[in-house]
Amino acid sequence: MDGFCLLEYRNNYVGSSSHMKKSCMVILLVLLTAVSTTLRGQDGKIFPFEYKKIELENGFKAYLIQAGAPGQIAYVTVVRSGSRDEYEPGRSGYAHFFEHMMFRGTCRYPKFDAIAGGLGALYNASTSNDFTQYYLVASKDTLEQVMDLESDRFMNLQYTESQFRTEAGAILGEFSQGKSSPYYYLEEKTADTAFNRHTYKHLTIGFEKDVRGMPEGYAYSLGFYRRYYRPENCVLLLAGDFDFEHAEALIRKYYSPWKPGYRASDVMPEPPQTSSRKATVEFPGRTLPFLSVKYKGPAWSAADRIAVATEVLGKVAFGENSEIYNKLVIQDRTVQSFSANFELMRDPGLLGVTTLVTDPDNLSVVEEEIGRAVEKFRRDLTDAAVLDETKRAMKYSYLMSLETALGVCFSLRPVVTFTGGIEAIEDYYRTLSSVTPEDVRTAARQYLVETGRTTITLLPSGEVK
């Protein structure tokens, strides 16, 4: 997911490192077997673990997955709202803001950090364009306490206006710290230039004027909570070592009282881009120049072969094994870093490459090389052997992300965000298997087009002409 994503670390984890190492070795052996089986095609499913879906009358869904280290659980709640849902003028940044407020506690549990820390849990949260997630990793014998704690704050969060204003000050400090990085200026300018109407126009942390105005938004924040933190808009991923029947009984006990009331955001679709866009941004400090070349891509889809082929295209055309990466990074050393991001989003977003150029005089050279790579993949078919190897690597990478209970939950978070469930993970990898060289070329011809391109150059202070 392409965007300025901020994570807050509240790590209070206590555990046995020797036990963890032994558990990880066992898991690794199991996963290597699963990887081998799946890649040989002897197992019809990519997801190797048994799971059970629970759906309550209020719309809340939970997926119970038996996977991970013995004696451990990972508890991940995905809120299917992020900065994408901040469609009201002057209110950008509230998804991220609200992530902070969720640690303020309730009447029953006013000190969330102290209680979660007392359970020996690792806990954290993060916000992105399309989702907000909250997670805890803890011992299996704390499952009911964790579920009581988590369900309570999702239903009964309380904070005063004074606490709200205090957190607003912390958010402004975080924003100011982020502005010390050239990446912030680059990403901000890219989003603002590429989008006119869609909410992907602002970064996850929000527009600066909106962040500075947050202390006056107490009443609005309560409405934000009532709108998006509802059972129909949240999905629980529980993975680890537990009993299905016991976990289901706890879910029904603690989440059934949650009242529905979710209202979808009124996100304006982005009009088709009709011409290329170009801009330069100045960074108030010292830095090597950046060049970002992005294109409008499709929305994520598990069944659309061309959408999936677009993600494959990013790897074969601009990945670390690509010709352009070898030329610019390894051979010529024209760029210090070269990164491609072709991950798709809930709505049509941006895909492309970002480079850190070693010499300002080489900016045009790097841009020309990117253009040549684009034309090559629009013109020629991808080598079938390279395509097959890339698809195998994508499957292998996914399966190796399942080493831990938390890794299992995180591996499923994108499909939960986009579809509201985990079932489409199978459709996605079936579609991936069917992608052909012709599909990759079609994806290049359809999305790597002149009219959909946005090119941003970042230069240090004093060098913008």
C-alpha positions in Angstrom: 0.0 0.0 0.0 1.6 3.0 -1.2 1.4 5.9 1.3 2.8 7.6 4.3 2.0 5.0 7.0 2.9 5.7 10.6 3.3 3.0 13.3 3.3 3.6 17.1 5.3 1.2 19.2 4.0 0.2 22.6 6.0 -2.9 23.1 5.7 -4.5 26.5 6.5 -8.1 25.7 7.8 -10.6 28.2 8.6 -14.1 27.0 11.1 -16.9 26.9 13.6 -16.4 24.0 14.7 -20.1 24.1 11.1 -21.3 24.0 10.5 -18.9 21.1 13.5 -20.2 19.2 12.4 -23.8 19.5 8.9 -23.0 18.5 10.1 -21.1 15.4 12.2 -24.0 14.3 9.2 -26.3 14.5 7.1 -23.9 12.6 9.7 -23.4 10.0 9.9 -27.1 9.3 6.1 -27.3 9.1 6.0 -24.4 6.7 8.8 -25.7 4.5 6.7 -28.8 4.0 3.6 -26.7 3.3 5.6 -24.5 0.8 7.0 -27.6 -1.0 3.6 -29.2 -1.2 1.8 -26.1 -2.4 4.4 -25.1 -5.0 4.3 -28.7 -6.5 0.5 -28.2 -6.8 -0.4 -31.3 -4.7 -2.5 -29.2 -2.4 -5.3 -27.2 -4.0 -5.1 -24.4 -1.4 -2.5 -21.8 -0.8 -3.5 -21.2 2.9 -2.3 -24.3 4.8 -4.0 -23.9 8.1 -7.4 -24.9 9.4 -9.8 -22.1 10.3 -13.3 -21.3 11.3 -15.4 -18.3 10.4 -17.8 -16.8 13.0 -20.4 -14.2 12.0 -22.6 -12.6 14.6 -26.1 -11.1 14.0 -24.6 -7.6 14.4 -22.4 -8.1 11.4 -19.1 -8.7 13.3 -16.9 -11.4 11.7 -14.1 -13.4 13.3 -11.7 -15.9 11.7 -10.2 -18.5 14.1 -7.0 -19.9 12.7 -5.0 -22.7 14.4 -1.4 -21.7 13.5 1.7 -20.3 15.2 3.8 -21.1 18.2 2.4 -23.5 20.9 1.1 -21.6 23.9 0.7 -18.3 22.0 -2.1 -16.3 20.4 -2.1 -13.3 18.0 -5.2 -11.1 18.2 -5.6 -8.7 15.3 -8.6 -6.5 14.7 -8.8 -4.9 11.3 -11.0 -1.8 10.9 -11.8 -1.4 7.3 -11.3 2.3 7.3 -8.2 4.4 6.9 -7.2 7.8 5.5 -9.2 6.8 2.3 -12.4 7.4 4.4 -11.5 10.9 5.4 -13.7 12.6 2.7 -15.0 15.6 4.6 -13.0 18.8 4.0 -10.7 19.8 6.8 -10.9 16.4 8.4 -7.9 14.5 7.0 -5.7 12.6 9.4 -8.5 11.4 11.8 -8.1 7.7 11.1 -4.5 7.9 12.3 -5.5 10.3 15.1 -8.1 7.9 16.3 -5.6 5.0 16.4 -3.9 7.0 19.1 -7.1 7.7 21.0 -7.9 4.0 21.1 -5.3 3.5 23.8 -6.9 6.0 26.1 -9.0 3.4 27.9 -12.6 3.0 29.1 -14.5 3.3 32.3 -13.8 -0.4 33.1 -10.2 -0.3 31.9 -9.0 3.3 32.1 -5.3 2.3 31.8 -5.0 0.2 28.7 -1.2 0.2 28.5 -0.9 -1.0 32.1 -3.4 -3.8 31.7 -2.0 -5.1 28.4 1.5 -4.8 29.7 0.5 -6.7 32.8 -0.6 -9.6 30.5 2.9 -9.8 29.1 1.5 -8.8 25.7 3.2 -7.3 22.7 0.7 -4.8 21.4 0.7 -2.1 18.7 -1.4 -0.4 16.0 -1.0 1.2 12.6 -2.9 3.2 10.1 -2.7 3.2 6.3 -4.8 4.4 3.4 -7.3 1.6 3.5 -7.3 0.2 7.0 -6.5 0.6 10.7 -5.3 -2.4 12.6 -4.8 -3.2 16.3 -2.9 -6.3 17.5 -1.8 -8.1 20.6 0.4 -11.2 20.9 0.1 -12.9 24.3 0.0 -16.2 26.1 -2.9 -18.5 25.2 -4.1 -18.5 28.8 -4.9 -14.8 28.5 -7.4 -15.2 25.7 -10.5 -14.2 27.6 -8.8 -11.3 29.3 -7.5 -10.0 25.9 -10.9 -10.4 24.3 -12.6 -8.6 27.2 -10.1 -5.8 27.0 -10.3 -5.4 23.2 -14.0 -5.7 22.8 -14.5 -3.2 25.6 -12.4 -0.5 24.0 -14.0 -1.0 20.6 -17.5 -0.6 22.1 -16.9 1.7 25.1 -13.9 4.0 24.4 -14.0 7.2 26.5 -11.8 10.2 26.6 -12.2 13.8 27.7 -11.7 16.9 25.6 -8.5 17.6 27.6 -7.1 14.2 26.7 -8.1 14.7 23.1 -6.2 18.0 22.9 -3.2 16.5 24.6 -3.1 13.8 21.9 -3.6 16.4 19.2 -0.3 18.0 20.4 1.4 14.7 20.1 0.1 14.2 16.6 1.4 17.6 15.6 4.8 16.6 17.0 4.8 13.4 15.1 3.9 15.3 11.9 6.7 17.8 12.5 9.1 14.9 13.0 7.9 13.3 9.7 8.6 16.5 7.9 12.3 16.2 8.6 12.5 13.4 6.0 12.6 14.1 2.2 10.4 11.1 1.7 7.5 13.0 3.3 7.9 15.9 0.9 8.2 13.5 -2.0 5.1 11.4 -1.1 3.0 14.5 -0.2 3.8 16.1 -3.6 3.2 12.9 -5.5 -0.3 12.3 -3.9 -1.3 15.9 -4.2 -0.3 16.1 -7.9 -1.7 12.7 -9.0 -5.1 13.0 -7.4 -7.7 15.8 -7.8 -10.8 14.4 -6.0 -10.1 11.0 -4.4 -9.0 10.9 -0.8 -5.7 9.3 -1.8 -4.8 12.9 -2.4 -3.6 13.2 1.2 -1.2 11.1 3.2 -2.3 9.0 6.1 -1.2 11.6 8.6 -3.3 14.3 6.9 -2.8 17.7 5.4 -0.8 20.0 7.6 -3.6 22.6 8.1 -6.0 19.8 9.2 -3.4 18.4 11.7 -3.0 21.9 13.1 -6.7 22.3 13.4 -7.3 18.9 15.2 -7.4 20.3 18.8 -10.8 21.9 17.9 -12.2 18.6 16.5 -13.2 16.8 19.8 -16.9 16.5 18.8 -16.1 15.4 15.3 -13.8 12.7 16.7 -16.6 11.1 18.7 -18.7 11.0 15.5 -15.8 9.4 13.7 -15.7 6.7 16.3 -19.5 6.1 16.2 -19.4 5.9 12.4 -16.5 3.6 11.7 -15.8 1.6 14.8 -18.8 -0.6 14.4 -19.1 -4.4 14.2 -20.0 -4.5 10.4 -16.7 -2.6 9.7 -14.4 -4.7 11.8 -12.9 -8.2 11.4 -11.1 -10.2 14.0 -8.2 -12.5 13.0 -7.4 -14.8 15.9 -4.5 -17.2 15.2 -2.5 -19.4 17.5 -3.0 -22.1 20.1 -6.6 -22.3 21.3 -9.7 -24.3 21.2 -12.2 -23.4 18.5 -15.4 -24.0 20.6 -14.0 -22.1 23.5 -12.9 -19.1 21.4 -16.2 -19.0 19.6 -18.1 -19.0 22.9 -16.0 -16.0 24.1 -16.5 -14.1 20.8 -20.3 -14.5 21.1 -20.1 -13.5 24.8 -18.0 -10.4 24.3 -18.9 -9.1 20.9 -22.7 -9.8 20.6 -23.6 -6.7 22.6 -21.9 -4.4 20.1 -24.5 -2.3 18.4 -24.3 -2.0 14.6 -24.5 1.4 12.9 -21.6 1.7 10.3 -22.1 4.3 7.6 -19.9 4.0 4.5 -17.8 7.0 3.6 -18.7 9.1 0.6 -15.4 8.8 -1.3 -15.4 10.6 -4.6 -14.0 8.6 -7.5 -11.0 10.0 -9.3 -11.7 11.3 -12.8 -9.6 9.6 -15.6 -6.3 11.3 -16.0 -6.0 12.7 -19.5 -2.4 13.9 -19.6 0.9 13.3 -17.9 1.7 15.5 -14.8 5.1 16.7 -13.7 6.2 18.7 -10.6 9.3 19.6 -8.6 9.4 19.9 -4.8 12.1 21.5 -2.7 13.4 19.8 0.5 14.6 22.3 3.1 17.8 20.5 3.8 20.6 18.4 2.4 19.7 15.3 0.3 20.5 13.6 -2.9 17.8 14.2 -5.6 14.8 11.9 -5.8 12.9 10.9 -8.9 9.5 9.3 -8.6 7.6 8.0 -11.6 4.1 6.8 -10.9 1.1 5.6 -12.9 -2.6 5.2 -12.2 -3.3 1.5 -11.6 -6.3 -0.7 -11.0 -8.0 -1.5 -7.8 -7.1 -4.7 -6.0 -9.0 -7.8 -7.3 -8.5 -11.4 -6.5 -10.2 -12.6 -9.7 -9.2 -9.9 -12.3 -6.2 -11.5 -14.1 -5.0 -8.2 -15.5 -5.1 -6.6 -12.0 -3.0 -9.4 -10.6 -0.7 -9.3 -13.7 -0.1 -5.7 -12.8 1.5 -6.7 -9.5 3.6 -9.3 -11.4 4.6 -6.6 -13.9 6.1 -4.6 -11.1 8.4 -7.4 -10.1 9.6 -8.5 -13.6 10.0 -5.0 -14.9 11.4 -3.2 -11.9 12.2 -5.7 -9.2 15.7 -6.5 -7.9 16.2 -9.1 -10.6 15.1 -6.7 -13.4 17.4 -5.4 -16.2 16.9 -1.8 -15.1 17.7 -2.5 -11.5 20.9 -4.3 -12.5 21.9 -1.4 -14.8 21.1 1.6 -12.6 22.0 0.1 -9.2 24.7 -2.5 -9.8 26.5 -1.7 -13.0 26.3 2.1 -13.6 25.6 3.0 -9.9 23.5 5.9 -11.3 21.1 5.6 -8.4 21.7 4.9 -4.7 18.4 3.2 -4.3 15.7 2.0 -6.6 12.3 0.8 -5.3 9.2 -0.4 -7.1 5.8 -0.4 -5.5 3.1 -2.1 -7.5 0.9 -3.2 -4.6 -2.7 -2.4 -5.4 -5.2 -0.7 -3.1 -8.9 -0.7 -2.4 -9.5 1.9 -5.0 -7.4 2.7 -8.1 -4.2 4.1 -6.8 -0.6 4.7 -7.8 2.1 2.2 -8.9 5.6 2.8 -10.1 9.2 3.5 -9.0 11.1 5.8 -6.7 14.8 6.4 -7.1 17.5 8.2 -5.1 19.9 9.6 -7.8 23.6 9.9 -7.1 24.1 13.0 -9.2 21.5 15.7 -10.2 23.0 15.7 -13.7 21.7 12.1 -14.1 18.1 12.8 -13.3 17.2 12.9 -17.0 19.2 9.7 -17.7 17.3 7.8 -15.0 14.0 9.1 -16.2 14.9 7.9 -19.8 15.9 4.5 -18.5 12.5 4.1 -16.7 10.8 5.2 -19.9 12.7 2.6 -21.9 11.8 -0.2 -19.5 8.2 0.8 -19.7 8.2 0.7 -23.5 10.0 -2.7 -23.5 7.2 -4.3 -21.4 4.5 -2.6 -23.4 6.1 -4.0 -26.6 7.6 -7.4 -25.7 6.3 -10.5 -24.0 7.9 -11.4 -20.6 10.1 -14.4 -20.8 7.9 -17.4 -19.8 10.6 -18.9 -17.5 11.1 -15.5 -15.8 7.4 -15.2 -15.3 7.1 -18.7 -13.8 10.0 -18.1 -11.5 8.4 -14.8 -10.4 5.0 -16.3 -9.7 6.7 -19.1 -7.6 8.7 -16.5 -5.7 5.5 -14.6 -4.9 3.8 -17.8 -3.5 6.9 -18.8 -1.6 7.2 -15.3 -0.1 3.6 -15.5 1.0 4.0 -18.9 2.6 7.2 -17.9 4.4 5.3 -14.9 6.0 3.2 -17.5 7.9 6.1 -18.4 10.3 4.3 -16.9 13.4 0.7 -16.5 14.5 1.1 -12.7 14.0 2.6 -13.3 10.6 -0.5 -15.4 9.6 -2.8 -12.6 10.6 -0.8 -9.9 8.8 -0.7 -12.1 5.7 -4.5 -12.1 5.6 -5.0 -8.4 6.5 -4.9 -7.1 2.9 -7.6 -9.4 1.7 -9.7 -8.7 4.8 -9.3 -5.0 4.1 -10.4 -5.3 0.4 -13.1 -7.9 0.8 -14.2 -8.2 4.4 -13.1 -11.8 4.7 -10.1 -14.2 4.1 -11.7 -16.5 1.5 -10.5 -14.6 -1.5 -6.8 -15.4 -0.7 -7.4 -18.7 -2.6 -8.9 -16.9 -5.6 -6.0 -14.5 -5.7 -3.3 -17.2 -5.9 -5.4 -19.2 -8.4 -5.5 -16.1 -10.5 -1.8 -15.5 -10.1 -1.1 -19.1 -11.3 -3.1 -18.3 -14.5 -1.2 -15.1 -15.4 0.5 -15.4 -18.8 3.1 -13.3 -20.6 0.3 -11.8 -22.7 -1.5 -10.7 -19.5 1.7 -9.0 -18.2 2.0 -7.1 -21.5 -1.7 -6.2 -21.4 -1.2 -4.8 -17.9 1.7 -2.7 -19.1 -0.3 -1.4 -22.1 -3.3 -0.7 -20.0 -1.7 1.1 -17.0 1.8 2.2 -17.9 0.5 4.9 -20.2 1.7 8.5 -20.8 -1.7 10.0 -19.9 -1.6 8.3 -16.5 1.9 9.2 -15.5 2.9 11.5 -12.6 6.6 12.4 -12.4 7.9 14.2 -9.3 11.5 15.4 -8.7 12.7 16.3 -5.3 15.8 18.6 -4.9 17.6 20.0 -1.9 17.1 23.6 -0.8 18.4 26.1 -3.2 18.5 23.8 -6.3 14.9 24.2 -7.5 14.9 26.4 -10.5 
